[in-house]
Amino acid sequence: MGESVWATGGAADPVRRPVTGAGRLLVAVYALFAVAATSRAVYQIATKFDVAPVAYVLSAFAAVVYVIATVALARAGATPHLVAFVAVTVELVGVLVVGTITVSGVVDFPADTVWSNYGQGYLFIPLVLPFLGLFWLRSRRR
């Protein structure tokens, strides 16, 4: 009887609710990008790392960010929420910085990364995804 909703993770706890509805779709898209970015980075690093090491390391970094974001978004609780927020924010900064660098031509990568040209090679989903992730995380805090 004296147990609080915060301790039990009940429905009134905005951070500990299970992922449902749109959240599941968001996690599925993040998982797809985690697999795609990881596969791409592993292939690029294993077969042609000497061609574009910076681009391929950036692809690997993006893959790690997507994996962390996927796992954290799929979990309930305050710590996964914070980890997801940090990962999605890093993703947003990454896609904006790498996108701006590649679009402006300041640095000419010999190969594209997931975040090159704001994710143009992935239908600009890498540009939109972190905004959706941050919006969803914010809505879960209410």
FISEKOL-503274 format. One record per atom (N, C-alpha, C): residue number from 0; residue in one letter; x, y, z. Coordinates in Angstrom, 1 decimal. Example, Ala and Ser with C-alpha at 12.3 -4.5 7.8 and 13.67 -1.06 7.14 Angstrom:
<recs>
   i aa     xx     yy     zz
   0  a   13.2   -5.7    7.8
   0  a   12.3   -4.5    7.8
   0  a   13.2   -3.3    7.8
   1  s   12.8   -2.2    7.1
   1  s   13.7   -1.1    7.1
   1  s   12.9    0.0    7.9
</recs>
This chain:
<recs>
   i aa     xx     yy     zz
   0  m    0.8   -1.2    0.0
   0  m    0.0    0.0    0.0
   0  m    0.9    1.3    0.0
   1  g    1.9    1.3    0.7
   1  g    2.8    2.5    0.8
   1  g    3.7    2.7   -0.4
   2  e    3.7    1.7   -1.4
   2  e    4.6    1.8   -2.5
   2  e    4.2    2.8   -3.5
   3  s    5.2    3.6   -3.9
   3  s    4.9    4.7   -4.9
   3  s    4.9    4.2   -6.3
   4  v    4.3    4.9   -7.2
   4  v    4.2    4.5   -8.6
   4  v    5.6    4.6   -9.2
   5  w    6.5    5.5   -8.7
   5  w    7.8    5.7   -9.2
   5  w    8.6    4.4   -8.9
   6  a    8.4    3.8   -7.8
   6  a    9.2    2.6   -7.4
   6  a    8.7    1.4   -8.2
   7  t    7.5    1.4   -8.5
   7  t    6.9    0.2   -9.2
   7  t    7.0    0.3  -10.7
   8  g    7.2    1.5  -11.2
   8  g    7.2    1.7  -12.7
   8  g    5.8    1.6  -13.3
   9  g    4.8    2.0  -12.5
   9  g    3.4    1.9  -12.9
   9  g    3.1    2.9  -14.1
  10  a    1.9    2.9  -14.5
  10  a    1.4    3.7  -15.6
  10  a    1.6    5.2  -15.4
  11  a    1.6    5.6  -14.1
  11  a    1.8    7.0  -13.9
  11  a    3.2    7.5  -14.0
  12  d    4.1    6.6  -14.1
  12  d    5.5    6.9  -14.3
  12  d    5.8    7.2  -15.7
  13  p    6.1    8.5  -16.1
  13  p    6.2    8.8  -17.5
  13  p    7.5    8.3  -18.2
  14  v    8.5    7.9  -17.4
  14  v    9.8    7.5  -18.0
  14  v    9.8    5.9  -18.1
  15  r    9.1    5.2  -17.2
  15  r    9.2    3.8  -17.2
  15  r    8.1    3.0  -17.9
  16  r    7.3    3.7  -18.7
  16  r    6.3    3.1  -19.5
  16  r    6.9    2.2  -20.5
  17  p    6.3    1.1  -20.9
  17  p    6.9    0.3  -22.0
  17  p    6.7    1.0  -23.3
  18  v    7.6    0.7  -24.2
  18  v    7.5    1.3  -25.6
  18  v    6.4    0.7  -26.3
  19  t    5.5    1.5  -26.8
  19  t    4.3    1.1  -27.6
  19  t    4.1    2.0  -28.7
  20  g    3.2    1.6  -29.7
  20  g    2.8    2.5  -30.7
  20  g    3.9    3.1  -31.6
  21  a    3.9    4.4  -31.7
  21  a    4.8    5.1  -32.5
  21  a    6.3    4.9  -31.9
  22  g    6.4    4.7  -30.6
  22  g    7.7    4.4  -30.1
  22  g    8.3    3.1  -30.6
  23  r    7.5    2.1  -30.8
  23  r    8.0    0.9  -31.4
  23  r    8.5    1.1  -32.8
  24  l    7.7    1.9  -33.6
  24  l    8.1    2.2  -35.0
  24  l    9.4    3.0  -35.0
  25  l    9.6    3.9  -34.1
  25  l   10.8    4.7  -34.0
  25  l   12.0    3.8  -33.6
  26  v   11.8    2.9  -32.7
  26  v   12.9    1.9  -32.3
  26  v   13.2    1.0  -33.5
  27  a   12.2    0.6  -34.2
  27  a   12.4   -0.2  -35.4
  27  a   13.3    0.5  -36.4
  28  v   13.0    1.7  -36.7
  28  v   13.7    2.5  -37.7
  28  v   15.2    2.7  -37.2
  29  y   15.3    3.0  -35.9
  29  y   16.7    3.1  -35.3
  29  y   17.4    1.8  -35.4
  30  a   16.7    0.7  -35.2
  30  a   17.4   -0.7  -35.3
  30  a   17.8   -0.9  -36.8
  31  l   17.0   -0.5  -37.7
  31  l   17.3   -0.7  -39.1
  31  l   18.5    0.1  -39.5
  32  f   18.6    1.3  -39.0
  32  f   19.8    2.2  -39.2
  32  f   21.0    1.6  -38.5
  33  a   20.8    1.1  -37.3
  33  a   21.9    0.5  -36.6
  33  a   22.5   -0.7  -37.4
  34  v   21.7   -1.5  -37.9
  34  v   22.2   -2.7  -38.8
  34  v   22.8   -2.2  -40.1
  35  a   22.1   -1.2  -40.7
  35  a   22.6   -0.7  -42.0
  35  a   24.0    0.0  -41.8
  36  a   24.1    0.9  -40.8
  36  a   25.3    1.6  -40.6
  36  a   26.4    0.7  -40.2
  37  t   26.1   -0.3  -39.3
  37  t   27.1   -1.2  -38.9
  37  t   27.6   -2.0  -40.0
  38  s   26.7   -2.6  -40.8
  38  s   27.1   -3.4  -41.9
  38  s   28.0   -2.6  -42.9
  39  r   27.6   -1.4  -43.2
  39  r   28.3   -0.6  -44.1
  39  r   29.7   -0.3  -43.6
  40  a   29.8    0.1  -42.4
  40  a   31.1    0.5  -41.8
  40  a   32.0   -0.7  -41.7
  41  v   31.5   -1.9  -41.3
  41  v   32.3   -3.1  -41.2
  41  v   32.9   -3.4  -42.6
  42  y   32.0   -3.4  -43.6
  42  y   32.4   -3.7  -45.0
  42  y   33.5   -2.7  -45.5
  43  q   33.2   -1.4  -45.3
  43  q   34.1   -0.4  -45.8
  43  q   35.5   -0.5  -45.1
  44  i   35.5   -0.7  -43.8
  44  i   36.7   -0.8  -43.0
  44  i   37.5   -2.0  -43.4
  45  a   36.8   -3.1  -43.6
  45  a   37.4   -4.4  -43.9
  45  a   38.0   -4.5  -45.3
  46  t   37.3   -3.8  -46.3
  46  t   37.7   -4.0  -47.7
  46  t   38.4   -2.8  -48.3
  47  k   38.2   -1.6  -47.8
  47  k   38.8   -0.4  -48.5
  47  k   39.1    0.7  -47.5
  48  f   39.6    0.4  -46.3
  48  f   39.9    1.4  -45.3
  48  f   40.9    2.5  -45.8
  49  d   41.8    2.0  -46.6
  49  d   42.9    3.0  -47.1
  49  d   42.4    4.0  -48.1
  50  v   41.2    3.8  -48.7
  50  v   40.6    4.7  -49.6
  50  v   40.1    6.0  -48.9
  51  a   39.4    5.8  -47.8
  51  a   38.8    6.9  -47.1
  51  a   38.7    6.7  -45.6
  52  p   39.8    6.6  -44.9
  52  p   39.7    6.2  -43.5
  52  p   38.8    7.1  -42.6
  53  v   38.9    8.4  -42.9
  53  v   38.1    9.4  -42.0
  53  v   36.6    9.1  -42.3
  54  a   36.2    9.0  -43.5
  54  a   34.8    8.7  -43.8
  54  a   34.3    7.4  -43.2
  55  y   35.2    6.4  -43.3
  55  y   34.8    5.0  -42.8
  55  y   34.7    5.0  -41.2
  56  v   35.6    5.7  -40.6
  56  v   35.6    5.8  -39.1
  56  v   34.3    6.6  -38.7
  57  l   34.0    7.6  -39.5
  57  l   32.7    8.4  -39.2
  57  l   31.5    7.5  -39.4
  58  s   31.5    6.6  -40.4
  58  s   30.4    5.7  -40.5
  58  s   30.4    4.7  -39.4
  59  a   31.5    4.2  -38.9
  59  a   31.5    3.3  -37.7
  59  a   31.0    4.1  -36.5
  60  f   31.4    5.3  -36.3
  60  f   30.9    6.1  -35.2
  60  f   29.4    6.3  -35.2
  61  a   28.9    6.6  -36.4
  61  a   27.4    6.7  -36.6
  61  a   26.8    5.4  -36.3
  62  a   27.4    4.3  -36.6
  62  a   26.8    3.0  -36.3
  62  a   26.7    2.7  -34.8
  63  v   27.8    3.1  -34.1
  63  v   27.8    2.9  -32.7
  63  v   26.7    3.8  -32.0
  64  v   26.5    5.0  -32.5
  64  v   25.5    5.9  -32.0
  64  v   24.1    5.3  -32.3
  65  y   23.9    4.8  -33.5
  65  y   22.6    4.2  -33.7
  65  y   22.3    3.0  -32.9
  66  v   23.3    2.2  -32.6
  66  v   23.1    1.0  -31.7
  66  v   22.8    1.4  -30.3
  67  i   23.5    2.4  -29.8
  67  i   23.3    2.9  -28.4
  67  i   21.9    3.5  -28.4
  68  a   21.5    4.3  -29.3
  68  a   20.2    4.9  -29.3
  68  a   19.1    3.9  -29.4
  69  t   19.3    2.9  -30.2
  69  t   18.3    1.8  -30.4
  69  t   18.0    1.1  -29.1
  70  v   19.1    0.7  -28.4
  70  v   19.0   -0.1  -27.2
  70  v   18.3    0.8  -26.1
  71  a   18.8    2.1  -26.0
  71  a   18.3    3.0  -25.0
  71  a   16.8    3.4  -25.2
  72  l   16.5    3.6  -26.5
  72  l   15.1    3.9  -26.8
  72  l   14.1    2.8  -26.5
  73  a   14.6    1.6  -26.6
  73  a   13.8    0.4  -26.4
  73  a   13.6    0.1  -24.9
  74  r   14.4    0.6  -24.1
  74  r   14.3    0.3  -22.7
  74  r   13.5    1.4  -21.9
  75  a   12.9    1.0  -20.8
  75  a   12.2    2.0  -19.9
  75  a   13.1    2.3  -18.8
  76  g   12.9    3.5  -18.2
  76  g   13.6    3.9  -17.0
  76  g   14.3    5.2  -17.3
  77  a   14.7    5.8  -16.2
  77  a   15.4    7.2  -16.2
  77  a   16.8    7.1  -16.9
  78  t   17.6    6.1  -16.6
  78  t   18.9    6.0  -17.1
  78  t   18.9    5.7  -18.6
  79  p   18.1    4.8  -19.1
  79  p   18.0    4.6  -20.6
  79  p   17.5    5.8  -21.3
  80  h   16.6    6.6  -20.6
  80  h   16.0    7.8  -21.2
  80  h   17.2    8.8  -21.4
  81  l   18.0    8.9  -20.4
  81  l   19.1    9.9  -20.4
  81  l   20.1    9.4  -21.5
  82  v   20.4    8.2  -21.5
  82  v   21.4    7.6  -22.5
  82  v   20.8    7.9  -23.9
  83  a   19.5    7.6  -24.1
  83  a   18.9    7.8  -25.4
  83  a   19.0    9.3  -25.8
  84  f   18.7   10.2  -24.9
  84  f   18.8   11.6  -25.1
  84  f   20.1   12.0  -25.6
  85  v   21.2   11.6  -24.9
  85  v   22.5   11.9  -25.3
  85  v   22.9   11.3  -26.6
  86  a   22.5   10.1  -26.9
  86  a   22.8    9.4  -28.2
  86  a   22.1   10.1  -29.3
  87  v   20.9   10.5  -29.1
  87  v   20.1   11.1  -30.2
  87  v   20.6   12.5  -30.4
  88  t   21.1   13.2  -29.4
  88  t   21.6   14.5  -29.5
  88  t   23.0   14.5  -30.2
  89  v   23.8   13.5  -29.9
  89  v   25.1   13.3  -30.6
  89  v   24.8   13.0  -32.1
  90  e   23.8   12.2  -32.4
  90  e   23.4   11.9  -33.7
  90  e   23.0   13.2  -34.5
  91  l   22.2   14.0  -33.8
  91  l   21.8   15.3  -34.5
  91  l   23.0   16.2  -34.8
  92  v   23.8   16.3  -33.8
  92  v   25.0   17.2  -34.0
  92  v   25.9   16.6  -35.1
  93  g   26.0   15.2  -35.1
  93  g   26.8   14.6  -36.1
  93  g   26.3   14.8  -37.5
  94  v   25.0   14.6  -37.7
  94  v   24.4   14.7  -39.0
  94  v   24.5   16.2  -39.5
  95  l   24.3   17.1  -38.6
  95  l   24.4   18.5  -38.9
  95  l   25.8   19.0  -39.3
  96  v   26.8   18.5  -38.5
  96  v   28.2   18.9  -38.7
  96  v   28.7   18.2  -40.0
  97  v   28.6   16.9  -40.1
  97  v   29.0   16.2  -41.3
  97  v   28.3   16.6  -42.5
  98  g   27.0   16.8  -42.4
  98  g   26.2   17.3  -43.5
  98  g   26.6   18.6  -44.0
  99  t   26.9   19.6  -43.1
  99  t   27.3   20.9  -43.5
  99  t   28.7   20.9  -44.1
 100  i   29.6   20.1  -43.5
 100  i   30.9   20.0  -44.1
 100  i   30.9   19.4  -45.5
 101  t   30.1   18.4  -45.7
 101  t   30.1   17.8  -47.0
 101  t   29.3   18.6  -48.1
 102  v   28.3   19.2  -47.7
 102  v   27.5   20.1  -48.6
 102  v   28.3   21.3  -49.0
 103  s   29.0   21.9  -48.0
 103  s   29.8   23.1  -48.3
 103  s   31.1   22.8  -49.0
 104  g   31.5   21.6  -49.0
 104  g   32.8   21.3  -49.7
 104  g   34.0   21.6  -48.9
 105  v   33.9   22.0  -47.7
 105  v   35.0   22.3  -46.8
 105  v   36.0   21.2  -46.8
 106  v   35.4   20.0  -46.6
 106  v   36.2   18.8  -46.7
 106  v   35.6   17.9  -47.7
 107  d   36.4   17.4  -48.6
 107  d   35.9   16.5  -49.7
 107  d   36.3   15.1  -49.3
 108  f   35.3   14.3  -48.8
 108  f   35.5   12.9  -48.4
 108  f   35.5   12.1  -49.7
 109  p   36.4   11.2  -49.9
 109  p   36.4   10.4  -51.1
 109  p   35.3    9.4  -51.1
 110  a   34.6    9.2  -50.0
 110  a   33.5    8.3  -49.9
 110  a   32.5    8.9  -48.9
 111  d   31.2    8.6  -49.1
 111  d   30.1    9.1  -48.3
 111  d   30.1    8.3  -46.9
 112  t   29.5    9.0  -46.0
 112  t   29.2    8.4  -44.7
 112  t   27.7    8.4  -44.6
 113  v   27.1    7.8  -43.5
 113  v   25.7    7.8  -43.3
 113  v   25.2    9.2  -43.2
 114  w   26.0   10.1  -42.7
 114  w   25.6   11.5  -42.4
 114  w   26.0   12.5  -43.5
 115  s   26.7   12.0  -44.5
 115  s   27.1   12.9  -45.6
 115  s   25.9   13.6  -46.3
 116  n   26.0   14.8  -46.6
 116  n   24.9   15.5  -47.3
 116  n   23.6   15.4  -46.6
 117  y   23.7   15.4  -45.3
 117  y   22.5   15.3  -44.4
 117  y   21.8   14.0  -44.6
 118  g   22.5   12.9  -44.9
 118  g   21.9   11.6  -45.1
 118  g   21.2   11.5  -46.4
 119  q   21.6   12.2  -47.4
 119  q   21.0   12.1  -48.8
 119  q   21.0   10.7  -49.3
 120  g   22.0    9.9  -49.1
 120  g   22.0    8.5  -49.5
 120  g   21.0    7.6  -48.9
 121  y   20.5    8.1  -47.8
 121  y   19.4    7.4  -47.0
 121  y   18.1    8.1  -47.0
 122  l   17.9    8.9  -48.1
 122  l   16.6    9.6  -48.2
 122  l   16.4   10.7  -47.1
 123  f   17.5   11.2  -46.6
 123  f   17.5   12.3  -45.6
 123  f   16.9   11.8  -44.3
 124  i   16.7   10.5  -44.1
 124  i   16.1   10.0  -42.9
 124  i   17.1   10.3  -41.7
 125  p   18.4   10.2  -41.9
 125  p   19.3   10.5  -40.8
 125  p   19.2   12.0  -40.3
 126  l   18.7   12.9  -41.1
 126  l   18.4   14.3  -40.7
 126  l   17.1   14.4  -39.9
 127  v   16.1   13.6  -40.3
 127  v   14.8   13.7  -39.7
 127  v   14.7   12.9  -38.4
 128  l   15.4   11.7  -38.4
 128  l   15.3   10.8  -37.3
 128  l   15.7   11.4  -35.9
 129  p   16.7   12.1  -35.8
 129  p   17.0   12.6  -34.4
 129  p   16.0   13.6  -33.9
 130  f   15.4   14.4  -34.8
 130  f   14.3   15.3  -34.4
 130  f   13.1   14.5  -33.9
 131  l   12.8   13.4  -34.6
 131  l   11.7   12.6  -34.2
 131  l   12.0   11.9  -32.9
 132  g   13.3   11.5  -32.7
 132  g   13.7   10.8  -31.5
 132  g   13.6   11.8  -30.3
 133  l   14.1   13.0  -30.5
 133  l   14.1   14.0  -29.4
 133  l   12.6   14.3  -29.0
 134  f   11.8   14.5  -30.1
 134  f   10.4   14.8  -29.8
 134  f    9.7   13.6  -29.0
 135  w   10.0   12.4  -29.4
 135  w    9.4   11.3  -28.7
 135  w    9.9   11.2  -27.3
 136  l   11.2   11.4  -27.1
 136  l   11.7   11.4  -25.7
 136  l   11.1   12.4  -24.9
 137  r   10.9   13.6  -25.5
 137  r   10.3   14.7  -24.7
 137  r    8.8   14.3  -24.3
 138  s    8.1   13.7  -25.2
 138  s    6.7   13.3  -25.0
 138  s    6.6   12.2  -23.9
 139  r    7.7   11.4  -23.8
 139  r    7.7   10.4  -22.8
 139  r    8.0   10.9  -21.4
 140  r    8.5   12.1  -21.3
 140  r    8.8   12.7  -20.0
 140  r    7.6   13.3  -19.4
 141  r    6.6   13.6  -20.2
 141  r    5.4   14.3  -19.6
 141  r    4.6   13.4  -18.7
</recs>
